[in-house]
Amino acid sequence: MAQHFKEDDIQEFKECFEMNNVSHYIVNEKSLRFTMRSLGFSPTIEESVKYWNKYNQVTNGIPFDQFLNILYDHSRAEDCENEIMAAFAAQDRKKNGLISAADFKAIMCNSGEKVNARMVEAVLRESGQTGSQIRYAEVVRTLLSPPTDY
């Protein structure tokens, strides 16, 4: 699977894998899900169980080379940006890239991973969207951007 990732990415994956799995194996699906999420992936419980069942071929757990296979499989299946954009686009009645701030807050507070109103306000401020109409593509770009490393 090394051919599917850049060398720097593989090094980052390996560091995270070793930091979260001191036995050099992922020992259960919860650990698999935690390690994947630490790298910015978003597997569901069902997906992590599926990967565990598919790749846990040895009694010790999943080794790093198999973990790379899981990341590759998941990266092909996961399309966060389009999924989030589709959720907002469904509320975009005029199809102009804008939704009301109230609709945006309702989606954010009541769908997927729940967030509170204060967190939504922080995301809107960070993305520069503070009016009554929200340009949701800007917010999605902000949400999916890696955090600033100071």
Contacts in CASP RR format, 6 or more apart in sequence:
PFRMAT RR
TARGET T0000
AUTHOR 0000-0000-0000
METHOD contacts of the structure
MODEL  1
MAQHFKEDDIQEFKECFEMNNVSHYIVNEKSLRFTMRSLGFSPTIEESVK
YWNKYNQVTNGIPFDQFLNILYDHSRAEDCENEIMAAFAAQDRKKNGLIS
AADFKAIMCNSGEKVNARMVEAVLRESGQTGSQIRYAEVVRTLLSPPTDY
1 65 0 8 1.000
1 68 0 8 1.000
1 69 0 8 1.000
1 71 0 8 1.000
1 72 0 8 1.000
2 10 0 8 1.000
2 68 0 8 1.000
4 68 0 8 1.000
4 72 0 8 1.000
5 13 0 8 1.000
5 68 0 8 1.000
5 71 0 8 1.000
5 72 0 8 1.000
10 68 0 8 1.000
12 39 0 8 1.000
13 39 0 8 1.000
13 64 0 8 1.000
13 67 0 8 1.000
13 68 0 8 1.000
13 71 0 8 1.000
14 64 0 8 1.000
16 35 0 8 1.000
16 38 0 8 1.000
16 39 0 8 1.000
17 26 0 8 1.000
17 35 0 8 1.000
17 64 0 8 1.000
17 67 0 8 1.000
18 24 0 8 1.000
18 64 0 8 1.000
20 31 0 8 1.000
20 34 0 8 1.000
20 35 0 8 1.000
20 38 0 8 1.000
21 27 0 8 1.000
21 31 0 8 1.000
21 35 0 8 1.000
23 60 0 8 1.000
24 63 0 8 1.000
24 64 0 8 1.000
25 58 0 8 1.000
25 60 0 8 1.000
25 61 0 8 1.000
25 62 0 8 1.000
25 63 0 8 1.000
26 32 0 8 1.000
26 35 0 8 1.000
26 61 0 8 1.000
26 62 0 8 1.000
26 67 0 8 1.000
27 60 0 8 1.000
27 61 0 8 1.000
28 52 0 8 1.000
29 45 0 8 1.000
29 48 0 8 1.000
29 49 0 8 1.000
29 51 0 8 1.000
29 52 0 8 1.000
30 48 0 8 1.000
32 43 0 8 1.000
32 48 0 8 1.000
32 51 0 8 1.000
32 52 0 8 1.000
32 62 0 8 1.000
32 67 0 8 1.000
32 70 0 8 1.000
33 43 0 8 1.000
33 45 0 8 1.000
33 48 0 8 1.000
35 67 0 8 1.000
36 42 0 8 1.000
36 43 0 8 1.000
36 48 0 8 1.000
36 70 0 8 1.000
36 71 0 8 1.000
36 74 0 8 1.000
37 43 0 8 1.000
39 71 0 8 1.000
41 71 0 8 1.000
41 74 0 8 1.000
41 75 0 8 1.000
41 78 0 8 1.000
42 78 0 8 1.000
42 80 0 8 1.000
43 51 0 8 1.000
43 74 0 8 1.000
43 78 0 8 1.000
47 74 0 8 1.000
47 77 0 8 1.000
51 70 0 8 1.000
51 73 0 8 1.000
51 74 0 8 1.000
52 62 0 8 1.000
55 62 0 8 1.000
55 66 0 8 1.000
55 67 0 8 1.000
55 69 0 8 1.000
55 70 0 8 1.000
56 62 0 8 1.000
57 66 0 8 1.000
62 70 0 8 1.000
80 144 0 8 1.000
81 140 0 8 1.000
81 144 0 8 1.000
84 140 0 8 1.000
84 143 0 8 1.000
84 144 0 8 1.000
85 136 0 8 1.000
85 137 0 8 1.000
85 140 0 8 1.000
87 107 0 8 1.000
87 111 0 8 1.000
88 99 0 8 1.000
88 104 0 8 1.000
88 107 0 8 1.000
88 136 0 8 1.000
88 139 0 8 1.000
88 140 0 8 1.000
89 95 0 8 1.000
89 97 0 8 1.000
89 136 0 8 1.000
91 99 0 8 1.000
91 100 0 8 1.000
91 103 0 8 1.000
91 104 0 8 1.000
91 107 0 8 1.000
92 98 0 8 1.000
92 99 0 8 1.000
92 136 0 8 1.000
97 135 0 8 1.000
97 136 0 8 1.000
97 137 0 8 1.000
98 133 0 8 1.000
98 134 0 8 1.000
98 135 0 8 1.000
98 136 0 8 1.000
99 133 0 8 1.000
99 134 0 8 1.000
99 136 0 8 1.000
100 132 0 8 1.000
100 133 0 8 1.000
100 134 0 8 1.000
101 124 0 8 1.000
101 131 0 8 1.000
101 132 0 8 1.000
101 133 0 8 1.000
101 134 0 8 1.000
104 120 0 8 1.000
104 124 0 8 1.000
104 134 0 8 1.000
104 136 0 8 1.000
104 139 0 8 1.000
105 117 0 8 1.000
105 120 0 8 1.000
108 115 0 8 1.000
108 119 0 8 1.000
108 120 0 8 1.000
108 123 0 8 1.000
109 115 0 8 1.000
109 116 0 8 1.000
109 117 0 8 1.000
109 120 0 8 1.000
123 139 0 8 1.000
123 142 0 8 1.000
123 143 0 8 1.000
124 130 0 8 1.000
124 134 0 8 1.000
124 139 0 8 1.000
126 142 0 8 1.000
127 138 0 8 1.000
127 139 0 8 1.000
127 141 0 8 1.000
127 142 0 8 1.000
127 143 0 8 1.000
128 138 0 8 1.000
129 135 0 8 1.000
129 138 0 8 1.000
129 139 0 8 1.000
END
